[in-house]
Amino acid sequence: MIKNVKIKPWGCKALIIEWPQIIDPDTLYCILAVKKHIESKNIAGLSEIVQGYASLTLIFTEKTTEVGRLEEWILSCPDTLPEILKNESKLIEIPVCYDPEFALDREEAEGYTGLGFNNIVEIHSAQDYLVYFIGFMPGFMYLGGLDRKLEMPRKDTPRLRIPAGSVGIAGLQTGIYPIESPGGWQIIGKSPARLFDPYQPPWCPAKSGDRIKFLPISKTEFDLY
């Protein structure tokens, strides 16, 4: 679990643990295992753990010199824990309408992929996506596992307003905007599901390590939600 991991100070009140900089499911569950193990230590002064695709940042309330102890904590993490967390992941189905009204970047998506939009929808909804982490805004799930046939760049000029529920693609990532916001992802559909509720724990239906499955629905079905 410690293999190829780098630990270094990040300012005077944080430490960062870095794995090889790749988007990889095995790395994700290793990161989640280390995060869970560190949380179980109830470390004094540790206020927050921030997760990325290939990193954990530990933020302390005071200046810290815990680099040596951190390596010990990682080494003591059970080797079986990543597989346990993988087996505990949930599959969450989210309805998405790919109607032209919601597919704001339909033509761009067809141009970048060379595919007809029906093929894009078929490919996009055919597989499960892994939730790597929640970021950018509350409830925004960074989803990995996009078919390379659908890879496309962010927009050169981001939109100032993207409707809540919009489903987009950027590079080899896909995701859903849980609230209205600016953004530069290529929008191919919209979900009627509520993906962030600040008044109802756990606020977001998924967590890092869970899997998402998109279920295509018609405009009529969308309007019934």
Secondary structure, DSSP 8 states (H G I E B T S, - for coil): --TT-EEEE-SSSEEEEE--SS--HHHHHHHHHHHHHHHTT--TTEEEEEE-SSEEEEEESS----HHHHHHHHHTS-TTHHHHHHHH--EEEEEEE--TTT-TTHHHHHHHH-S-HHHHHHHHTSSEEEEEEE-SSTT-EEEE---GGG-B---SS-EEEE-TTEEEEEBTEEEE-SS-EEE-SEEEEE--S----TTSTTSSS--TT-EEEEEEE-HHHHHH-
